[in-house]
Each structure stands twice: as structure tokens, then as C-alpha cells.
């Protein structure tokens, strides 16, 4: 049996953070990778923050068992909170308290920042040895590769995802039937449906402006008027970004209009993602636009309460989404060869099937292994996006502070303290300042 220790969410003691980094062992970045490492008498330390009952939590527990059986090594697992890892990563990975492998968030301000600080292993040799680049679609590789400045999309591999995520529409089919409204398949039908619900006294959209849901809807509305180059410019600073262009203007004016029309409640300014999601689960709202990470929870908590379905946002080639979080190997890892072997096991058909049959989105599963019908629908939507290069990442990724900047601006839009033009002015300033802080 593998060892399991539950870490305190407060993180690592300050004294430990101040210790100097230890010399890395196992496989170094420029040495050949042993794909059959002998783990006898060795221990792999592993951190992640997935819930025990989540698709990834179940899959990675199974991967630990398989890894220990195949290698003879012992896994010492510590469950961390997302915030504990996010807030202490730079200090911890520069100390002798670093694990051999951990889950870490993808993007310029997270994995990119750590890679630029020299805290993550260059995994190019491991990618070649195990063939992970053949298992990952190009759009999924974007978040795994970073330049010297920590900007995603080019350079070396500093992490490997084994699941994906994206944002789509959830519909309460029973509410649509109750009010005699057809589930929409086009953008025009979506607006007509929301108007019909509002006329019947029902607020159609479960929404949160205090956290990510409204920002992702805003970004989706912009994506509906954008192309791939627009996304590249916005996410990687390839060309100047104009927040008064057609895409951002459409998104901001549409959100303001939907508030005026009653499709989005002004109460959303004080609601969090959990509030919006629970509102949909309880049957209060007929429509929810949010991430695939809700899928497994909806399956479990909605149960037979009502029929529901999901769909990609209509009349748009792109949607917010990306690879899932990354397995990264600290530069100080003493067991890099074992860490890479563990990553490879999480990419195996058996582990990918566990992700796919429990509400997750596997990146390398055999379609025949996915037996749950709801999960098949989710994965089909994701595959549709990846096949048309439709994963457009997330609106808050460009700078470390843009998540808070965007939420604050959209709260003012919803409560009417700023009009669309003023909101766009503010976002332009926030974005430009953040990019300068990253690129100099």
C-alpha cells in the first residue's frame, strides 16, 4: 500500500522555505530518460489538489497503485489545497521541501513564471522518450510549453496535462419543456429562449460576477466575433490588443444588454461560482454557462431530479478551454525518472478511462473505453473543439492580476456604476500594465 499523508492547507513552515535547494538526482534534463526505472527502496513524493471523489482524484489514486506495482517504488502523497500550492510554489520549489512531482496550474502567470525562474525541469527528453507529444493535440501542447520569458505556446516542455477542460452551456431540459421553449441550437434561438423565460418571470441565466462564470461568458461573447490570431495576440502579446475592438465591444455591450433585459440578475454582483452552480443544480435557473469541471458533480447531485444536457456555445468556433492542470517536475526533484514514469502511467488507457467515466475529459482515452453516456457527450464536445483548434484558453490568463481586474470591472458593469466604454477603458489599462510587468 502506498503511503498517504494529508498536508495542512496553511502550507510549509517559513523556516523550511528558507532552506537552500538540494541537488537534483535521478534523471537530469539533458540525460537519456530511463522508461523502465527501478524503484526498489525509493520513494516518490507527490502533491496534488484534486478532490478524492473527483474524476482526477479517482484516476490518480489508481495510477499510484499501478505505479507502485510496476516500479517497486513507494509513493508518499500529500493532498494540498490549490491556494496552498499557488501561494507558496516559488519558495517551496526553491527549497529542499520540494516534492518530486506535483500538479500545478497552467498559464503564463503560473507554470510559465516558475519555468522562467528555473524552478521546473525541462521535460523535452521525457516527452520524446515516452511519445507524449503524439498523444496531445497541438492546442493542448500550448499550455505545456514555455519560452525563456515564461510565455506559453513555444519553447520547452515544462509540464504534461493528462486531462482537458472547457466551458459550455448546460440546459435544464425539464424547465424548457415546462415552459414550452425549445432548447436552442443557434445564437438567435438562445436569445429568444432567454426572452421567453424572462417574460414568464424566470431569470434564465445562473450567473456569478464575483467569480469566474461571468468573465468566461464575457470572453465567450468576444470569441464569437474573433479568430485564432486575436486569441494569440491577447494571450501571448504577439500584437497590441485593443479593448475597444469589435470583439471586446460586442461582449461588453451584450452583457450590459442582457442585464437590462433581465436575462442576468443584478444580484450576480455578489454571487460566487458555487452560488450559480447550486442555483442550476436546484432547478432555479434553466441555463448555466460554465466549465466541464461541473459535469461530474451535476451527474451526482442532480441525479434524477431533472433531465439536463450540454452543448457548445452556438455559432462560435472557439470557446474558453485548455488542457487541464499540469504535472510538473521541480528542478530539485531527486527522482525525475520515477516522476516521468508516473506521468506516463496517468496517460495510459486504463487511467484515461477512469477520468472519462467519472465526469472528466481525458486527453488520450480509447473511445471504446468510455461507457457512461453523459461522459461520452462531454468528451464529444471537447473533441469537437480540439479538432477545429477551438480551445481559446481563459480570459484571466494574460497577467497575474487580470482575474481580479476582470471580475471587478464586470461587477461595475452589472450594477451600472460603469458603462461599457468605461469598463473597456479600465480593462485596457489593467491589461497593458500587467503585460508590461511581465515583459518589461
C-alpha beads as a LAMMPS data file, in Angstrom:
LAMMPS data file: protein, C-alpha beads

440 atoms
439 bonds

1 atom types
1 bond types

-500.0 500.0 xlo xhi
-500.0 500.0 ylo yhi
-500.0 500.0 zlo zhi

Masses

1 110.0

Atoms # bond

1 1 1 0.000 0.000 0.000
2 1 1 1.285 3.453 -0.783
3 1 1 1.885 5.958 1.960
4 1 1 -0.551 8.838 2.293
5 1 1 -0.085 11.953 4.365
6 1 1 -2.585 14.814 4.475
7 1 1 -0.840 18.170 4.459
8 1 1 -2.113 21.196 6.354
9 1 1 -3.559 23.747 3.946
10 1 1 -1.567 26.501 5.615
11 1 1 1.438 25.338 3.611
12 1 1 5.069 24.853 4.556
13 1 1 6.735 26.412 7.563
14 1 1 8.681 29.588 6.886
15 1 1 11.897 28.027 8.098
16 1 1 11.626 25.299 5.520
17 1 1 11.108 27.833 2.769
18 1 1 14.378 29.499 3.569
19 1 1 16.472 26.372 3.124
20 1 1 18.577 26.194 0.029
21 1 1 17.578 23.863 -2.773
22 1 1 19.014 20.370 -2.723
23 1 1 20.904 18.821 -5.598
24 1 1 18.652 17.031 -8.020
25 1 1 19.044 13.305 -8.507
26 1 1 17.538 10.715 -10.809
27 1 1 17.478 11.867 -14.401
28 1 1 18.801 15.326 -15.248
29 1 1 17.274 17.400 -18.017
30 1 1 19.965 16.569 -20.573
31 1 1 20.390 12.850 -19.814
32 1 1 18.593 9.975 -21.576
33 1 1 15.340 9.024 -19.876
34 1 1 15.004 5.504 -18.469
35 1 1 11.439 4.439 -19.263
36 1 1 11.742 1.361 -17.011
37 1 1 13.194 2.814 -13.793
38 1 1 13.920 0.559 -10.841
39 1 1 12.120 1.984 -7.844
40 1 1 13.079 -0.661 -5.297
41 1 1 13.773 1.085 -1.984
42 1 1 12.954 4.520 -3.408
43 1 1 10.165 6.959 -2.548
44 1 1 8.388 9.359 -4.922
45 1 1 6.902 12.405 -3.191
46 1 1 3.779 13.674 -4.931
47 1 1 1.425 16.618 -4.346
48 1 1 -1.916 17.390 -5.940
49 1 1 -5.110 19.220 -5.024
50 1 1 -7.862 17.197 -6.709
51 1 1 -10.762 16.014 -4.558
52 1 1 -10.695 12.360 -3.577
53 1 1 -14.054 11.746 -5.276
54 1 1 -13.302 13.772 -8.414
55 1 1 -12.550 12.133 -11.748
56 1 1 -8.885 13.051 -11.493
57 1 1 -8.654 12.106 -7.825
58 1 1 -10.001 8.627 -8.560
59 1 1 -7.781 8.224 -11.609
60 1 1 -4.611 9.330 -9.869
61 1 1 -5.253 7.044 -6.902
62 1 1 -5.411 4.185 -9.388
63 1 1 -2.257 5.487 -11.090
64 1 1 -0.410 5.453 -7.753
65 1 1 -1.337 1.811 -7.228
66 1 1 -0.258 0.888 -10.763
67 1 1 2.974 2.867 -10.435
68 1 1 3.946 1.145 -7.192
69 1 1 3.215 -2.268 -8.670
70 1 1 5.228 -1.607 -11.834
71 1 1 8.252 0.122 -10.319
72 1 1 8.529 -1.247 -6.784
73 1 1 8.761 2.340 -5.500
74 1 1 6.630 3.814 -2.718
75 1 1 4.558 6.954 -3.283
76 1 1 4.377 9.468 -0.463
77 1 1 1.324 11.534 -1.374
78 1 1 0.361 14.839 0.211
79 1 1 -3.025 16.403 -0.521
80 1 1 -2.615 20.163 -0.819
81 1 1 -5.154 22.893 -1.453
82 1 1 -4.980 24.831 -4.709
83 1 1 -4.313 28.036 -2.792
84 1 1 -1.563 26.476 -0.664
85 1 1 0.348 25.389 -3.756
86 1 1 -0.337 28.600 -5.688
87 1 1 0.740 30.951 -2.924
88 1 1 3.953 29.163 -1.879
89 1 1 5.152 27.446 -5.053
90 1 1 8.117 29.724 -5.835
91 1 1 9.506 29.464 -2.300
92 1 1 8.820 25.751 -1.842
93 1 1 10.267 24.691 -5.187
94 1 1 13.419 26.659 -4.409
95 1 1 13.896 24.708 -1.165
96 1 1 14.625 21.167 -0.050
97 1 1 10.926 20.807 0.797
98 1 1 10.022 20.424 -2.865
99 1 1 8.220 17.223 -3.891
100 1 1 9.415 15.086 -6.787
101 1 1 6.256 15.803 -8.796
102 1 1 3.192 17.987 -8.328
103 1 1 0.062 19.247 -10.019
104 1 1 0.336 22.918 -10.952
105 1 1 -1.833 25.419 -12.757
106 1 1 -1.065 26.170 -16.391
107 1 1 -0.547 29.589 -17.927
108 1 1 1.916 32.456 -18.116
109 1 1 1.417 33.676 -14.558
110 1 1 1.775 30.214 -13.012
111 1 1 3.718 27.403 -14.701
112 1 1 5.262 29.925 -17.086
113 1 1 6.520 32.063 -14.225
114 1 1 8.078 29.079 -12.432
115 1 1 9.744 27.861 -15.630
116 1 1 11.271 31.309 -16.235
117 1 1 12.649 31.225 -12.678
118 1 1 14.418 27.920 -13.364
119 1 1 12.278 26.026 -10.853
120 1 1 10.808 23.440 -13.254
121 1 1 12.545 20.678 -15.194
122 1 1 12.812 20.902 -18.962
123 1 1 10.931 17.742 -19.958
124 1 1 11.793 17.607 -23.665
125 1 1 13.753 14.353 -23.345
126 1 1 10.957 12.697 -21.398
127 1 1 8.386 13.849 -23.955
128 1 1 10.473 12.272 -26.714
129 1 1 11.144 9.063 -24.801
130 1 1 7.510 8.447 -23.898
131 1 1 5.910 9.955 -27.022
132 1 1 3.605 12.283 -25.113
133 1 1 3.630 14.828 -27.920
134 1 1 1.909 12.227 -30.118
135 1 1 -0.855 11.832 -27.513
136 1 1 -1.545 15.538 -27.043
137 1 1 -3.344 17.685 -29.611
138 1 1 -1.447 20.818 -30.659
139 1 1 -3.841 23.067 -28.753
140 1 1 -3.209 21.055 -25.586
141 1 1 0.562 21.371 -26.005
142 1 1 0.272 25.159 -25.905
143 1 1 -0.068 25.220 -22.128
144 1 1 2.733 22.684 -21.646
145 1 1 5.456 24.664 -23.453
146 1 1 7.001 27.971 -22.368
147 1 1 9.549 30.411 -23.730
148 1 1 12.508 31.771 -21.744
149 1 1 10.224 34.582 -20.557
150 1 1 7.584 32.105 -19.389
151 1 1 5.103 32.811 -22.194
152 1 1 3.132 29.752 -23.228
153 1 1 2.966 28.271 -26.703
154 1 1 6.621 27.846 -27.661
155 1 1 9.912 26.688 -26.214
156 1 1 10.498 23.677 -23.991
157 1 1 8.002 21.336 -22.336
158 1 1 7.765 22.147 -18.638
159 1 1 4.619 20.161 -17.838
160 1 1 2.282 17.487 -19.126
161 1 1 -1.536 17.540 -18.895
162 1 1 -3.497 14.299 -18.877
163 1 1 -6.981 15.766 -18.947
164 1 1 -8.706 18.672 -20.630
165 1 1 -11.347 21.220 -19.723
166 1 1 -13.622 23.660 -21.494
167 1 1 -16.676 25.825 -20.956
168 1 1 -20.082 25.096 -22.444
169 1 1 -23.806 25.610 -21.955
170 1 1 -25.874 23.492 -19.579
171 1 1 -29.630 23.298 -20.129
172 1 1 -32.343 22.122 -17.722
173 1 1 -34.417 20.244 -20.283
174 1 1 -37.380 19.831 -17.935
175 1 1 -37.676 23.603 -17.443
176 1 1 -37.548 24.142 -21.192
177 1 1 -40.340 21.584 -21.630
178 1 1 -42.392 23.050 -18.767
179 1 1 -42.418 26.493 -20.386
180 1 1 -42.799 25.191 -23.935
181 1 1 -39.443 26.564 -25.043
182 1 1 -37.135 24.687 -27.427
183 1 1 -33.558 24.020 -26.327
184 1 1 -31.564 26.409 -28.536
185 1 1 -29.080 25.341 -31.174
186 1 1 -28.256 28.801 -32.593
187 1 1 -27.334 32.122 -31.008
188 1 1 -30.591 33.696 -32.141
189 1 1 -32.537 30.834 -30.573
190 1 1 -30.553 31.264 -27.351
191 1 1 -31.580 34.904 -27.079
192 1 1 -35.181 34.034 -27.985
193 1 1 -35.233 31.364 -25.268
194 1 1 -33.886 33.757 -22.655
195 1 1 -36.502 36.342 -23.647
196 1 1 -39.259 33.749 -23.311
197 1 1 -38.114 32.694 -19.838
198 1 1 -37.831 36.306 -18.698
199 1 1 -41.345 37.031 -19.969
200 1 1 -42.558 34.083 -17.882
201 1 1 -40.920 35.535 -14.757
202 1 1 -37.866 33.271 -14.781
203 1 1 -34.305 34.638 -14.788
204 1 1 -32.755 32.429 -17.460
205 1 1 -29.029 32.547 -16.645
206 1 1 -27.428 31.247 -13.461
207 1 1 -24.587 33.723 -13.109
208 1 1 -21.779 34.925 -10.846
209 1 1 -19.890 38.189 -11.234
210 1 1 -17.915 37.840 -8.001
211 1 1 -16.014 34.901 -9.505
212 1 1 -15.195 33.384 -12.881
213 1 1 -18.531 32.471 -14.578
214 1 1 -19.443 35.939 -15.876
215 1 1 -15.878 36.618 -17.013
216 1 1 -15.911 33.413 -19.028
217 1 1 -19.277 34.289 -20.594
218 1 1 -17.901 37.731 -21.468
219 1 1 -14.879 36.097 -23.080
220 1 1 -17.089 33.651 -24.997
221 1 1 -19.101 36.510 -26.439
222 1 1 -15.852 38.126 -27.566
223 1 1 -14.637 34.850 -29.063
224 1 1 -17.801 34.656 -31.134
225 1 1 -16.503 37.689 -33.041
226 1 1 -12.810 36.732 -33.026
227 1 1 -10.317 34.471 -34.776
228 1 1 -7.240 32.481 -33.718
229 1 1 -4.843 35.385 -34.272
230 1 1 -6.963 37.516 -31.934
231 1 1 -6.572 34.860 -29.241
232 1 1 -2.825 34.612 -29.836
233 1 1 -2.408 38.374 -29.581
234 1 1 -4.439 38.538 -26.379
235 1 1 -2.840 35.574 -24.651
236 1 1 0.798 35.889 -25.761
237 1 1 1.198 39.625 -26.520
238 1 1 2.129 38.929 -30.156
239 1 1 0.478 42.159 -31.308
240 1 1 -1.113 45.094 -29.475
241 1 1 -4.570 44.401 -28.043
242 1 1 -7.373 46.956 -28.441
243 1 1 -10.168 46.539 -25.900
244 1 1 -12.402 48.774 -27.989
245 1 1 -12.272 46.421 -30.967
246 1 1 -15.418 44.721 -32.289
247 1 1 -14.965 41.544 -30.251
248 1 1 -14.495 43.087 -26.807
249 1 1 -17.071 45.785 -27.519
250 1 1 -19.653 43.188 -28.541
251 1 1 -19.010 41.153 -25.402
252 1 1 -19.245 44.080 -23.021
253 1 1 -22.302 45.652 -24.628
254 1 1 -24.061 42.287 -24.788
255 1 1 -23.542 41.639 -21.073
256 1 1 -24.939 45.102 -20.301
257 1 1 -27.920 44.448 -22.581
258 1 1 -28.624 41.036 -21.023
259 1 1 -28.652 42.665 -17.579
260 1 1 -31.064 45.340 -18.845
261 1 1 -33.283 42.656 -20.408
262 1 1 -33.380 40.672 -17.159
263 1 1 -31.511 37.672 -18.539
264 1 1 -28.808 38.208 -15.871
265 1 1 -29.830 39.264 -12.373
266 1 1 -28.117 42.274 -10.817
267 1 1 -27.749 40.039 -7.737
268 1 1 -24.960 38.316 -9.664
269 1 1 -22.518 41.007 -8.470
270 1 1 -22.431 39.365 -5.046
271 1 1 -22.727 35.726 -6.119
272 1 1 -19.849 33.267 -6.380
273 1 1 -19.437 30.366 -8.785
274 1 1 -20.751 27.961 -6.161
275 1 1 -23.936 30.023 -5.845
276 1 1 -24.547 29.939 -9.576
277 1 1 -23.803 26.237 -9.876
278 1 1 -26.028 25.327 -6.923
279 1 1 -28.757 27.513 -8.421
280 1 1 -28.687 25.386 -11.556
281 1 1 -28.489 22.137 -9.571
282 1 1 -31.546 23.161 -7.523
283 1 1 -33.616 23.811 -10.659
284 1 1 -33.878 27.569 -10.152
285 1 1 -32.286 28.517 -13.482
286 1 1 -32.734 26.874 -16.889
287 1 1 -29.311 27.831 -18.296
288 1 1 -25.790 27.808 -16.879
289 1 1 -22.630 28.628 -18.820
290 1 1 -19.597 27.173 -17.096
291 1 1 -16.871 24.585 -17.164
292 1 1 -16.644 20.863 -17.710
293 1 1 -15.380 20.621 -14.119
294 1 1 -19.067 20.799 -13.043
295 1 1 -20.031 17.755 -15.080
296 1 1 -19.324 15.025 -12.568
297 1 1 -20.962 16.995 -9.791
298 1 1 -24.083 17.559 -11.889
299 1 1 -24.283 13.840 -12.592
300 1 1 -24.092 13.049 -8.895
301 1 1 -26.173 15.842 -7.354
302 1 1 -28.881 16.373 -9.978
303 1 1 -29.392 12.653 -10.351
304 1 1 -32.973 12.027 -11.464
305 1 1 -34.261 15.423 -10.271
306 1 1 -34.478 16.704 -13.818
307 1 1 -33.183 15.980 -17.303
308 1 1 -30.262 18.089 -18.437
309 1 1 -27.909 18.317 -21.365
310 1 1 -24.926 20.348 -22.514
311 1 1 -23.780 21.948 -25.749
312 1 1 -21.023 24.104 -27.142
313 1 1 -21.837 27.802 -27.371
314 1 1 -23.760 28.235 -30.644
315 1 1 -22.400 29.955 -33.736
316 1 1 -18.870 30.145 -32.358
317 1 1 -15.821 28.183 -33.491
318 1 1 -13.946 28.779 -30.233
319 1 1 -14.682 28.510 -26.530
320 1 1 -12.747 29.053 -23.308
321 1 1 -10.794 25.917 -22.522
322 1 1 -7.401 24.304 -22.490
323 1 1 -5.516 21.378 -21.188
324 1 1 -6.136 20.624 -17.558
325 1 1 -3.549 21.448 -14.950
326 1 1 -0.046 20.139 -15.464
327 1 1 2.135 17.509 -13.907
328 1 1 5.392 19.384 -13.350
329 1 1 8.713 18.083 -12.057
330 1 1 10.686 20.536 -9.904
331 1 1 14.291 21.146 -10.869
332 1 1 15.170 19.945 -7.364
333 1 1 13.368 16.619 -7.775
334 1 1 15.544 13.724 -6.613
335 1 1 13.579 11.147 -8.613
336 1 1 12.934 12.590 -12.035
337 1 1 12.969 9.202 -13.743
338 1 1 10.223 7.955 -11.407
339 1 1 8.264 11.179 -11.808
340 1 1 8.240 10.781 -15.597
341 1 1 7.159 7.154 -15.257
342 1 1 4.234 8.215 -13.079
343 1 1 3.167 10.796 -15.652
344 1 1 3.258 8.144 -18.345
345 1 1 1.014 5.864 -16.305
346 1 1 -1.567 8.665 -16.000
347 1 1 -1.596 8.754 -19.813
348 1 1 -2.306 5.008 -20.083
349 1 1 -5.652 3.772 -21.472
350 1 1 -6.705 2.355 -18.092
351 1 1 -6.211 5.623 -16.205
352 1 1 -7.600 7.740 -19.029
353 1 1 -10.767 5.608 -18.986
354 1 1 -11.244 6.280 -15.253
355 1 1 -11.075 10.022 -15.935
356 1 1 -13.542 9.717 -18.806
357 1 1 -16.101 7.571 -16.983
358 1 1 -16.220 9.803 -13.921
359 1 1 -17.057 13.166 -15.467
360 1 1 -13.566 14.198 -16.572
361 1 1 -12.167 14.899 -20.034
362 1 1 -9.307 12.504 -20.890
363 1 1 -6.778 13.591 -23.494
364 1 1 -5.686 10.139 -24.703
365 1 1 -8.529 7.725 -23.990
366 1 1 -9.750 4.964 -26.270
367 1 1 -13.320 5.918 -27.194
368 1 1 -14.412 2.296 -26.712
369 1 1 -13.394 2.520 -23.035
370 1 1 -15.874 5.309 -22.277
371 1 1 -19.141 3.636 -21.318
372 1 1 -21.021 6.401 -19.478
373 1 1 -23.425 8.164 -21.879
374 1 1 -23.209 11.584 -20.217
375 1 1 -19.437 11.370 -20.243
376 1 1 -19.479 10.492 -23.936
377 1 1 -21.421 13.692 -24.662
378 1 1 -18.923 15.772 -22.701
379 1 1 -15.929 14.199 -24.428
380 1 1 -17.504 14.549 -27.871
381 1 1 -17.945 18.290 -27.286
382 1 1 -14.326 18.591 -26.191
383 1 1 -13.083 16.605 -29.173
384 1 1 -15.099 18.842 -31.487
385 1 1 -13.290 21.862 -30.066
386 1 1 -9.819 20.348 -30.303
387 1 1 -10.398 19.110 -33.849
388 1 1 -11.217 22.622 -35.028
389 1 1 -8.482 24.244 -32.900
390 1 1 -11.192 25.861 -30.816
391 1 1 -9.637 25.922 -27.346
392 1 1 -9.110 29.613 -26.621
393 1 1 -7.731 29.427 -23.057
394 1 1 -9.190 31.717 -20.354
395 1 1 -9.730 35.469 -20.106
396 1 1 -7.697 35.946 -16.930
397 1 1 -4.527 34.218 -18.140
398 1 1 -2.569 37.109 -19.671
399 1 1 -1.461 38.676 -16.367
400 1 1 -1.291 37.628 -12.699
401 1 1 -3.910 40.205 -11.630
402 1 1 -6.326 40.083 -14.552
403 1 1 -8.714 37.625 -12.870
404 1 1 -9.454 40.160 -10.147
405 1 1 -9.354 43.048 -12.632
406 1 1 -11.954 41.437 -14.888
407 1 1 -14.284 40.432 -12.057
408 1 1 -14.197 43.947 -10.608
409 1 1 -14.896 45.558 -13.973
410 1 1 -17.815 43.244 -14.754
411 1 1 -19.322 43.809 -11.314
412 1 1 -19.393 47.516 -12.085
413 1 1 -20.953 46.776 -15.461
414 1 1 -23.710 44.661 -13.906
415 1 1 -24.526 47.114 -11.139
416 1 1 -24.452 50.045 -13.554
417 1 1 -21.669 52.096 -11.982
418 1 1 -19.707 51.978 -15.248
419 1 1 -20.966 51.860 -18.819
420 1 1 -19.410 49.511 -21.406
421 1 1 -16.976 52.106 -22.717
422 1 1 -15.649 52.919 -19.246
423 1 1 -15.315 49.215 -18.443
424 1 1 -13.270 48.691 -21.604
425 1 1 -11.067 51.674 -20.742
426 1 1 -10.366 50.171 -17.328
427 1 1 -9.630 46.717 -18.728
428 1 1 -7.257 48.219 -21.299
429 1 1 -5.266 49.907 -18.541
430 1 1 -5.229 46.821 -16.338
431 1 1 -4.147 44.557 -19.196
432 1 1 -1.439 46.895 -20.502
433 1 1 0.039 47.406 -17.038
434 1 1 0.091 43.662 -16.420
435 1 1 1.797 42.886 -19.714
436 1 1 4.472 45.488 -19.075
437 1 1 5.162 43.909 -15.685
438 1 1 5.712 40.540 -17.395
439 1 1 7.599 41.555 -20.498
440 1 1 9.298 44.722 -19.297

Bonds

1 1 1 2
2 1 2 3
3 1 3 4
4 1 4 5
5 1 5 6
6 1 6 7
7 1 7 8
8 1 8 9
9 1 9 10
10 1 10 11
11 1 11 12
12 1 12 13
13 1 13 14
14 1 14 15
15 1 15 16
16 1 16 17
17 1 17 18
18 1 18 19
19 1 19 20
20 1 20 21
21 1 21 22
22 1 22 23
23 1 23 24
24 1 24 25
25 1 25 26
26 1 26 27
27 1 27 28
28 1 28 29
29 1 29 30
30 1 30 31
31 1 31 32
32 1 32 33
33 1 33 34
34 1 34 35
35 1 35 36
36 1 36 37
37 1 37 38
38 1 38 39
39 1 39 40
40 1 40 41
41 1 41 42
42 1 42 43
43 1 43 44
44 1 44 45
45 1 45 46
46 1 46 47
47 1 47 48
48 1 48 49
49 1 49 50
50 1 50 51
51 1 51 52
52 1 52 53
53 1 53 54
54 1 54 55
55 1 55 56
56 1 56 57
57 1 57 58
58 1 58 59
59 1 59 60
60 1 60 61
61 1 61 62
62 1 62 63
63 1 63 64
64 1 64 65
65 1 65 66
66 1 66 67
67 1 67 68
68 1 68 69
69 1 69 70
70 1 70 71
71 1 71 72
72 1 72 73
73 1 73 74
74 1 74 75
75 1 75 76
76 1 76 77
77 1 77 78
78 1 78 79
79 1 79 80
80 1 80 81
81 1 81 82
82 1 82 83
83 1 83 84
84 1 84 85
85 1 85 86
86 1 86 87
87 1 87 88
88 1 88 89
89 1 89 90
90 1 90 91
91 1 91 92
92 1 92 93
93 1 93 94
94 1 94 95
95 1 95 96
96 1 96 97
97 1 97 98
98 1 98 99
99 1 99 100
100 1 100 101
101 1 101 102
102 1 102 103
103 1 103 104
104 1 104 105
105 1 105 106
106 1 106 107
107 1 107 108
108 1 108 109
109 1 109 110
110 1 110 111
111 1 111 112
112 1 112 113
113 1 113 114
114 1 114 115
115 1 115 116
116 1 116 117
117 1 117 118
118 1 118 119
119 1 119 120
120 1 120 121
121 1 121 122
122 1 122 123
123 1 123 124
124 1 124 125
125 1 125 126
126 1 126 127
127 1 127 128
128 1 128 129
129 1 129 130
130 1 130 131
131 1 131 132
132 1 132 133
133 1 133 134
134 1 134 135
135 1 135 136
136 1 136 137
137 1 137 138
138 1 138 139
139 1 139 140
140 1 140 141
141 1 141 142
142 1 142 143
143 1 143 144
144 1 144 145
145 1 145 146
146 1 146 147
147 1 147 148
148 1 148 149
149 1 149 150
150 1 150 151
151 1 151 152
152 1 152 153
153 1 153 154
154 1 154 155
155 1 155 156
156 1 156 157
157 1 157 158
158 1 158 159
159 1 159 160
160 1 160 161
161 1 161 162
162 1 162 163
163 1 163 164
164 1 164 165
165 1 165 166
166 1 166 167
167 1 167 168
168 1 168 169
169 1 169 170
170 1 170 171
171 1 171 172
172 1 172 173
173 1 173 174
174 1 174 175
175 1 175 176
176 1 176 177
177 1 177 178
178 1 178 179
179 1 179 180
180 1 180 181
181 1 181 182
182 1 182 183
183 1 183 184
184 1 184 185
185 1 185 186
186 1 186 187
187 1 187 188
188 1 188 189
189 1 189 190
190 1 190 191
191 1 191 192
192 1 192 193
193 1 193 194
194 1 194 195
195 1 195 196
196 1 196 197
197 1 197 198
198 1 198 199
199 1 199 200
200 1 200 201
201 1 201 202
202 1 202 203
203 1 203 204
204 1 204 205
205 1 205 206
206 1 206 207
207 1 207 208
208 1 208 209
209 1 209 210
210 1 210 211
211 1 211 212
212 1 212 213
213 1 213 214
214 1 214 215
215 1 215 216
216 1 216 217
217 1 217 218
218 1 218 219
219 1 219 220
220 1 220 221
221 1 221 222
222 1 222 223
223 1 223 224
224 1 224 225
225 1 225 226
226 1 226 227
227 1 227 228
228 1 228 229
229 1 229 230
230 1 230 231
231 1 231 232
232 1 232 233
233 1 233 234
234 1 234 235
235 1 235 236
236 1 236 237
237 1 237 238
238 1 238 239
239 1 239 240
240 1 240 241
241 1 241 242
242 1 242 243
243 1 243 244
244 1 244 245
245 1 245 246
246 1 246 247
247 1 247 248
248 1 248 249
249 1 249 250
250 1 250 251
251 1 251 252
252 1 252 253
253 1 253 254
254 1 254 255
255 1 255 256
256 1 256 257
257 1 257 258
258 1 258 259
259 1 259 260
260 1 260 261
261 1 261 262
262 1 262 263
263 1 263 264
264 1 264 265
265 1 265 266
266 1 266 267
267 1 267 268
268 1 268 269
269 1 269 270
270 1 270 271
271 1 271 272
272 1 272 273
273 1 273 274
274 1 274 275
275 1 275 276
276 1 276 277
277 1 277 278
278 1 278 279
279 1 279 280
280 1 280 281
281 1 281 282
282 1 282 283
283 1 283 284
284 1 284 285
285 1 285 286
286 1 286 287
287 1 287 288
288 1 288 289
289 1 289 290
290 1 290 291
291 1 291 292
292 1 292 293
293 1 293 294
294 1 294 295
295 1 295 296
296 1 296 297
297 1 297 298
298 1 298 299
299 1 299 300
300 1 300 301
301 1 301 302
302 1 302 303
303 1 303 304
304 1 304 305
305 1 305 306
306 1 306 307
307 1 307 308
308 1 308 309
309 1 309 310
310 1 310 311
311 1 311 312
312 1 312 313
313 1 313 314
314 1 314 315
315 1 315 316
316 1 316 317
317 1 317 318
318 1 318 319
319 1 319 320
320 1 320 321
321 1 321 322
322 1 322 323
323 1 323 324
324 1 324 325
325 1 325 326
326 1 326 327
327 1 327 328
328 1 328 329
329 1 329 330
330 1 330 331
331 1 331 332
332 1 332 333
333 1 333 334
334 1 334 335
335 1 335 336
336 1 336 337
337 1 337 338
338 1 338 339
339 1 339 340
340 1 340 341
341 1 341 342
342 1 342 343
343 1 343 344
344 1 344 345
345 1 345 346
346 1 346 347
347 1 347 348
348 1 348 349
349 1 349 350
350 1 350 351
351 1 351 352
352 1 352 353
353 1 353 354
354 1 354 355
355 1 355 356
356 1 356 357
357 1 357 358
358 1 358 359
359 1 359 360
360 1 360 361
361 1 361 362
362 1 362 363
363 1 363 364
364 1 364 365
365 1 365 366
366 1 366 367
367 1 367 368
368 1 368 369
369 1 369 370
370 1 370 371
371 1 371 372
372 1 372 373
373 1 373 374
374 1 374 375
375 1 375 376
376 1 376 377
377 1 377 378
378 1 378 379
379 1 379 380
380 1 380 381
381 1 381 382
382 1 382 383
383 1 383 384
384 1 384 385
385 1 385 386
386 1 386 387
387 1 387 388
388 1 388 389
389 1 389 390
390 1 390 391
391 1 391 392
392 1 392 393
393 1 393 394
394 1 394 395
395 1 395 396
396 1 396 397
397 1 397 398
398 1 398 399
399 1 399 400
400 1 400 401
401 1 401 402
402 1 402 403
403 1 403 404
404 1 404 405
405 1 405 406
406 1 406 407
407 1 407 408
408 1 408 409
409 1 409 410
410 1 410 411
411 1 411 412
412 1 412 413
413 1 413 414
414 1 414 415
415 1 415 416
416 1 416 417
417 1 417 418
418 1 418 419
419 1 419 420
420 1 420 421
421 1 421 422
422 1 422 423
423 1 423 424
424 1 424 425
425 1 425 426
426 1 426 427
427 1 427 428
428 1 428 429
429 1 429 430
430 1 430 431
431 1 431 432
432 1 432 433
433 1 433 434
434 1 434 435
435 1 435 436
436 1 436 437
437 1 437 438
438 1 438 439
439 1 439 440
